[in-house]
Amino acid sequence: MKIALGADHAGFALKSALKGLLQQAGYVCVDLGAFSDSPSDYPDFAVLVARAVASGECHFGIVICGTGIGSQMAAGKVPGIRAALCHDEFTARLSRSHNDANVLCLGGRVLAPDLAWRVVQVWLETPFSGDERHSRRLRKLARLEESLTRGSDG
């Protein structure tokens, strides 16, 4: 499985740690930056990760900034992306099983590396439930996204 990774300066250290753990676990990582802890802007990396996932180049994406909030906002602007900000295993599990999230957003200043790794593991190992009520909601989200992309709300 191929995972796109991106982080700004505030997420650089956590991204680096998670990249090593992901590779040890057998995942292929596509590192889209940042490549140092020099000041950088989270939207630049979040959109690269989101586009890699939306295009099918990568199966999933992980973006990390200081809190994960800005990265979630930026990644979620890309059509086809369901970005989820997760702070624990519970939110990670439900973001996949209920929402079929395809980009995980983490806070480099919020999560300790060991907890972040547990969140990533749960997130990657949890399948979408396929339950009709969750599928119905995802179809509604897709229709909303499509209507907004066309410039109407209906």
N, C-alpha and C positions, 0 to 999 in steps of 0.2 A: 504494500500500500504506500502511495506517495503522499507526503504531507508537506504543504507549503508553510514556511515559517517566516514571520516578520515581526520586528520590534523597533521601537524608537530607542533613544539612549536610556530611558528609564526601565525598559524591558530587556535591554541587551544581555545583562548577566543571566537573567532567568532563561531567556531564549537559548543562550549558549549551553546552559546546564541541561535543559530539556532536549536540545538537539542531540547531545551525547547519549542521553538515556534512550531516546527514540531510536537512534541508530543501533545501540546495543540490543534493543528489543526487536530489531529486524525491519524497522520502517525505513523507507527511502525519504530523505529530507531534502527539500529544495529551499535553501536559505536565501531569502530575498532582501536581507539587510534588516537593520543597520549592522555594520560590521565593526563598530566600536561604540564606546559610551560617550562619544562627542555629541553635543546637542544636535538633535534631529527632530523631525516632525512626524508624529504618528500617522496622519492621513496618508503620507507617501507610501508607507509600508503596508498599511491595512488595505489600501486599494490594490496594491500589487498581489497580495495574498488572495484577496477576494476575486480578482480577475483570473488568477491561476486556477481557482476552484470552479468558478463559473464557466470557464472555457473547457473544463474537463482535463486540463493538464495535470491537476492534482486531485486526489480524492477528497481531501479535507484540508483545512487551513487552521493555523494557530497564530493569533496576533497578540502582542503584549505591549502595553504602554504602562504608564505609572499606575493607573487604576483599572484599566481595561475599558473604561467608559468611552473615551474618545475613539479608540480603535473599533469598538462595537458600532458606534455611530457611523464612522467612515466606511467600514466594511459593508454595513447594511445598506449603503447607498447603491451598491452594485446589484443589478438585476440578477435574480436567482440565488442570492445569498441570504441565508438565515443565520445571522451571527448571534451568538449567545454568550453573554457575560456570566461566567460561573465562578463562584467563590468556594465551593465545596463539592463533595461527591454527589450529594442529593441534587443540586442544581445541574450538575454535569449529566447525571443519568436522565433526568426529566427533559433536559434540552434536546437530548437525542431521541429518547423513546416517545415523547409526546410531540416535539416540534421539529424533528428531523434536522436539527442544526447541522450546518456544514462548515461553519467557521467558529472556532472556540476563541473567546477573548478572555485574557487574563490580566491581572494587575501585578506588575513587577514589584510595586511598593506595598502590595496588599497581601500577597501569598508567599509564605516560606517555600523554598524549593521542594521540600519533601511533600507538602500538601499539594503544591502545583502539580507534581508528578502523579500523585494519586488521582487528582482531578482529570488530568490528561488520560491516564489509563482507563478510568471509568468511562470517560467521554468516548474514547476510541473503541472500547469494547462493547458499548451499549448500542444495539440496533434500534432502528425505528420500529415501533410496535406494529404499525400497519393497521391498527385499530380504526374502524370506520369513523368514529367521532374525531380522532386526531387527523385522519386523512381528509375529512370534510373541512376542517379548519385550515389545513394547508392549502387545499384547493381555493378556499376563500382568500387566503393571503396571496396566492398566485394571481387570482383574478384582480384583486386590488392593485397589485404591483403592475399588472398589464394595463389596467385602466389608467393608472397614474402615469405610466410611461407614454401612453397615447395622448395624455393631456386632458383626460376627463375623469370624473370620480364615479362613474356608474357603469 
